[in-house]
């Protein structure tokens, strides 16, 4: 097991002559071990001789990793984003960086490739997207998005938040994206016991720029939390196997009920982008979105009644969680924007854990009864 190197600083042989490690904000062996592991899982081709962490960068949270990406951009840059984003990402773009960095943020429904193309201008600096999206689980066609961006905005960085899919189910770098971002708090760690973020790039020049800002701005992950995520990743593959299988079973069960208005799960043939999901994903993930008949009152009752599912924000852990985006994770998205997007008051988001799926079905059955 990689040791946890808690040292903040490292003794030098002579002034300025260090032994590979100088100061933990700049380099740390435990953080490097995590960064290299995620870089390899995401398919980075940067060799260790070129970059010590092979293009992987661990940050103190998913939001810190997103901020680090924004720090690559100049003041006043124009960015095109998906319209359905984690609420905190929306808040960072629109309520922090528009003001502090003068960004122009252009949200667009990227399931409509023509609209996406129309939203791009030659000077667009960043395309930021999630797929599947949070919480509507839209699936975006990464290869087409990259192709259109290269043609219309050749200088733009394409960054994909791969939190929901994980590298087990989807590898955006293989599909042409420049940067993959993770809230490692979720599936990568998998045990709901630390907050962490990651960026991975396969482009050496981008890795060099990210490394400079990572060290300059300092949003680095602590050695202890690096160890926790590293340990979580050892079971990522087997966890995802169970998340994928249980979520599929539960989505089918929910879809067959007449007291659920609509079930959104990329693995269901009824999902509007099911064909794209089949093409670019090797599994459909553990997240399910449902619209409960009976509006906010019945949704609230269901959320209060669950026993095995915990009513809590976050996702991707071994334990199943359930939450109400309009009141919880996406409360920072303005109500009119939520209405426009379809984040309705009867929308409930389920994160299917690795418990026995029979127990989860029984819990949902009694909560909905
Ligand atoms: N991206 C997605 C898709 C998320 O769900 C979250 C958190 O819920 C984040 C980013 C932010 O990550 P963190 O909470 O680790 O800062």
Boltz pocket constraint, residues with backbone or C-beta under 6 A from the ligand:
constraints:
  - pocket:
      binder: B
      contacts: [[A, 61], [A, 62], [A, 63], [A, 64], [A, 86], [A, 88], [A, 89], [A, 130], [A, 134], [A, 161], [A, 163], [A, 164], [A, 182], [A, 183], [A, 184], [A, 185], [A, 195], [A, 196], [A, 197], [A, 314]]
      max_distance: 6.0
